[in-house]
Amino acid sequence: MRRLGFIRQAMVSTWISLIALSGLAKAIESDYAATGPYLGVGAAVAWDNFDKFGSVDPDMAFGFDAWGGYRFLSFLAAELQLEYLDGFDTKREFSLGIINPPSRGTVKTEMKAVTFTGNLKAYLPLGRFQPFVLAGVGLGYMERDVLFSGFFFVNGRSSNSETALAARFGGGIDCYLTDALAFQISSSYVLQTGDLDGFDYVSLIAGLQYRF
């Protein structure tokens, strides 16, 4: 009887091991690093690294990212990325004491940023979780609205926009939910040049990516 019980335990253990090995083999067979085209979209939040506003720190900006590309090797892909951000706002209050009573006023700056880059992305294909680094170049666009209020009861508005070359450096991770659908989180530093020199920022993106 003791031997029969041992045999039963051995059979149950064998079946459990076979089921576990079958699941492991199926996971290994799933090619999360397959080549082919992909598209993604996500929400973005960004922090400024501006050096144009002195001690005044702009607010955080919010927006979205969209990207699409082609993974032509298990460890390498090329893509295009569009990023839109709104909310790099500042507010400064002034008092002109040369008159009595002094005139007080506010200067508010509202900024939007659009960055379009072509990126190379290098993966570490580790199965379902795949970290990556990326680098890209493209164009940066920023639109600035300056609103004046309160100075001698005069309100005013000034708007301008600039476009210049930009570069993007960053990294992140793809977490595959299925063979085709992945949750992606990434962060990148956008370096602005030319007329936008001094308006760098850091963005954090979370979204979904689908591989065709």
C-alpha positions in Angstrom: 0.0 0.0 0.0 2.9 2.3 0.9 4.5 1.6 -2.5 1.1 2.2 -4.3 0.8 5.6 -2.6 4.4 6.5 -3.6 3.6 5.6 -7.2 0.5 7.8 -7.1 2.5 10.7 -5.7 5.1 10.2 -8.4 2.5 10.1 -11.1 0.8 13.3 -9.8 4.2 15.0 -9.5 5.1 13.9 -13.1 1.9 15.3 -14.5 2.4 18.6 -12.7 5.9 18.8 -14.0 4.8 18.1 -17.5 2.1 20.8 -17.3 4.6 23.3 -16.0 7.2 22.4 -18.7 4.5 22.6 -21.3 3.6 26.2 -20.2 7.3 27.1 -20.1 7.8 25.8 -23.6 4.8 27.7 -24.9 6.2 30.9 -23.3 9.5 30.3 -24.9 7.8 29.7 -28.3 6.0 33.1 -28.0 8.2 35.4 -30.1 8.0 38.7 -28.3 11.0 40.0 -30.3 9.4 39.3 -33.7 10.2 41.7 -36.5 7.6 43.8 -38.2 5.7 47.1 -38.0 4.2 48.6 -34.9 2.1 51.6 -33.7 1.7 53.1 -30.3 0.0 55.9 -28.4 0.3 57.2 -24.9 -0.2 59.9 -22.4 2.7 62.2 -21.5 3.8 64.5 -18.7 6.9 66.7 -18.9 9.1 68.9 -16.7 11.1 71.8 -18.0 14.8 72.4 -18.0 14.5 75.9 -19.2 17.1 78.6 -18.5 15.0 81.5 -19.8 12.9 82.4 -16.8 15.4 82.9 -14.0 14.0 81.7 -10.7 10.5 81.2 -12.0 9.8 77.5 -12.7 7.2 76.7 -15.4 4.3 74.4 -14.5 4.4 70.7 -15.6 3.0 70.1 -19.1 0.7 67.4 -20.2 -0.1 65.9 -23.6 0.2 62.8 -25.7 2.7 60.9 -27.8 2.2 58.8 -30.9 4.8 56.6 -32.6 5.2 54.1 -35.3 8.0 52.1 -36.7 9.5 48.9 -37.9 11.5 46.3 -35.9 13.8 44.9 -38.5 16.0 42.9 -36.1 15.2 41.3 -32.7 17.3 44.0 -31.0 16.9 47.0 -33.3 14.0 49.2 -34.6 13.5 52.5 -36.3 10.5 54.7 -35.6 8.9 58.2 -36.0 7.7 59.9 -32.8 5.3 62.8 -32.4 5.0 64.5 -29.0 2.5 67.3 -28.1 2.7 69.1 -24.7 0.7 71.9 -23.3 1.1 73.7 -20.0 4.6 75.0 -19.6 3.1 78.1 -18.0 4.7 80.8 -15.8 3.2 83.7 -13.9 5.1 86.7 -12.5 3.7 89.7 -10.6 5.4 93.1 -10.6 4.9 96.4 -8.8 6.0 99.7 -10.3 6.8 101.9 -7.3 7.8 105.0 -9.3 4.3 106.3 -9.1 1.9 106.7 -6.1 0.0 104.6 -5.7 2.2 101.9 -7.3 0.9 100.1 -10.4 0.7 96.4 -10.0 0.6 93.9 -12.9 0.9 90.3 -13.9 2.9 88.7 -16.8 1.7 85.2 -17.7 3.5 83.0 -20.3 1.7 80.1 -21.8 3.7 77.6 -23.8 3.0 74.6 -26.1 5.6 72.3 -27.5 5.5 69.9 -30.4 8.5 67.6 -31.2 8.8 65.3 -34.1 11.8 62.9 -34.3 13.1 59.9 -36.1 14.5 57.4 -33.5 16.7 54.4 -33.5 15.7 52.0 -30.7 18.0 49.3 -29.3 16.3 46.4 -27.4 17.5 43.9 -24.9 15.1 41.0 -25.9 14.4 39.2 -22.6 11.1 37.7 -23.5 8.0 39.4 -22.2 9.9 42.3 -20.6 12.2 44.2 -23.0 14.1 47.2 -21.9 15.4 49.6 -24.6 17.4 52.8 -25.2 16.7 55.3 -28.0 18.2 58.3 -29.7 16.7 60.5 -32.4 16.9 63.8 -34.3 14.1 65.9 -35.8 12.3 69.2 -35.3 11.1 71.1 -32.3 8.3 73.7 -32.3 7.3 75.9 -29.5 4.5 78.5 -29.3 4.5 81.2 -26.6 1.7 83.5 -25.6 2.6 86.3 -23.2 -0.3 88.1 -21.5 0.1 91.4 -19.7 -2.5 92.7 -17.3 -2.8 95.4 -14.7 -0.1 97.8 -15.8 -1.8 101.2 -15.7 -5.1 99.4 -16.5 -3.7 98.2 -19.8 -4.1 94.6 -20.9 -2.0 93.2 -23.7 -1.0 90.0 -25.5 2.1 89.0 -27.5 2.5 85.7 -29.4 5.4 84.1 -31.2 6.5 80.7 -32.3 9.9 79.1 -33.2 11.0 76.0 -35.0 14.5 74.4 -34.7 16.4 71.2 -34.8 15.9 68.9 -31.7 17.4 65.7 -30.4 15.9 63.0 -28.2 17.7 60.6 -25.8 16.0 58.2 -23.6 15.0 54.7 -22.6 12.1 52.5 -21.3 10.6 49.1 -21.3 8.0 47.2 -23.3 5.9 44.8 -21.2 4.1 42.4 -23.5 0.5 41.6 -22.4 0.1 39.3 -25.5 2.3 38.4 -28.4 1.1 41.6 -30.2 0.1 44.1 -27.5 2.6 45.7 -25.1 2.4 48.3 -22.3 5.2 50.8 -22.7 6.7 53.2 -20.3 9.6 55.5 -21.3 11.4 58.7 -20.4 13.5 60.9 -22.6 15.4 64.2 -22.6 14.6 66.6 -25.5 17.5 68.8 -26.4 16.5 72.0 -28.3 18.9 74.0 -30.5 18.9 77.2 -32.5 16.1 79.6 -31.7 14.8 77.1 -29.1 18.2 76.8 -27.3 17.5 76.8 -23.6 14.1 75.2 -23.8 15.0 71.6 -23.1 12.6 69.3 -21.2 12.2 65.8 -19.8 9.1 63.8 -20.7 7.6 60.6 -19.2 5.3 58.5 -21.4 3.0 55.6 -20.6 0.9 53.9 -23.3 0.1 50.9 -25.4 1.9 49.6 -28.5 0.5 47.1 -31.0 2.7 45.0 -33.3 1.3 43.9 -36.6 
